[in-house]
Amino acid sequence: MLTKLPEKKLKAVKKYVERLLEKEKKRKAFEKRVLKAEKEPGILFETIEDAVKAVFDETED
C-alpha cells in the first residue's frame, strides 16, 4: 500500500512516523524518571514557609 504512494506522500508519512517515535521515546524517558522519583522518600515540612525557604536556600547556592 505504501509503495503505491507518490514520493512526496511517502516522505510525509516517514516524517510523521519519526515524530511519533520521538514522542514515544520522550514519553518513556519521562515515565522512567517519574517511576524513579516515586521510589525516593518524600520530604516533609512543618509549614509551607519552611518548604519555600528550603527551595530558596537551595537555589541560592
Secondary structure as GFF3:
##gff-version 3
##sequence-region A 1 61
A	DSSP	three_ten_helix	2	4	.	.	.	ID=ss1
A	DSSP	alpha_helix	7	39	.	.	.	ID=ss2
A	DSSP	alpha_helix	48	60	.	.	.	ID=ss3
###
